[in-house]
Amino acid sequence: MTRNTRGSLVRPFSLPDSASTPVVTPLSPSVVYASETPDALDAQYEGRVHGYTYAREGHPNADVVSQRLDAMEGGQGGLLTGSGMAAVSAVLLGLVKAGDHVIGGNQLYGRSMRMMAEDLPRLGVATTLADPCDAADMAAAIRPETRLMLIEVVSNPTLRVADLEGIAALCKAHGILLVIDNTFTTPKAIRPFDYGADIVLHSVTKLLSGHSDVTLGYVVARDPEVMQRLRIFAVTTGLTPSPFDCWLAERGMLTFDLRFDRAQATAAVLADHLAGLAGVKRVLYPLRDDHPDRDRAMALLKGQGCNMLSFELDGGRPAANAFARAAEGIAFAPTLGDVGTTLSHPASSSHRALSPEARAAAGLSEGFFRVSVGLEEPEALKSIFSQAVSAARAAS
């Protein structure tokens, strides 16, 4: 008699067959995938068949999210990474070498600025920061060895609007890769490939996922060869996204359009409300008449102001502390894109690595706050912010 040994094996069984399919994408946490033979594995690595091998090289949940983002951005073959800064790193470290030169917008996310100021120069890559609102200023920074420019369409946290069309023409004329961080604006407001961008990246952690329970990034290049270089670098250096985070991100992205529209509408209302409060020095929202780049915002974003606003209080740090304490129910946290409204203070969080002089030059005083507007009722937010501004005035 032949003994059945399958029951004594650790992993003898495959998934049960089913005539139906799941409505929700299954979570696939497996780190490794088994192939039938060495020939079958060769076929996968050589691209003759599609299959998974090792999660660092890709997994189903990452592919599902990247395909959704590709469709939103008008790209193809995009890559999920473990964080937004992993996507930035894949670009800045995967595409340049010692002796190259990189230009960045002079108002970027704090860690992107830190990479430009410290990490790239340490590796022999020269960097220059220039004003993305002025294509002439960006042009003045170009050198023969300039390889790429990194800008945000709407800057973090001062919400200035880049001269995207002028910069794209400049990059095309000089053969420079134009990299756009589209985290703030999202493809709902603008698709940078339509304006000449070569590479688009996101912190998927933020509004795309939208629930503050995911850490992910995404990058996609127009040129397949550039995309392959990014992919190889990300796989080699282990910029791997978690399957569970990808699964959560897909769930969040299903409601992205609804959340974007609701938060954007409330942000416009809150910006106008703050502008009328005594003790508020200035309010920055791209579609307000007093925004320095309003005309450009209307042309580029086509009436989409997005969900971010910034404002500055009179009274400096004492006023800022009082405001944060009094803004009951508003999370004081260095994030954006949550279902709830969050409050960020760049001087003590995202841009704390900058010197006081550098923050002052960027307009980031101790009274400056960035607000990521969530899904609360507008009247509730107006009431909370009014009370908090009053507390700030009393403390200053």
Disulfide bonds with the S-S distance in Angstrom:
none
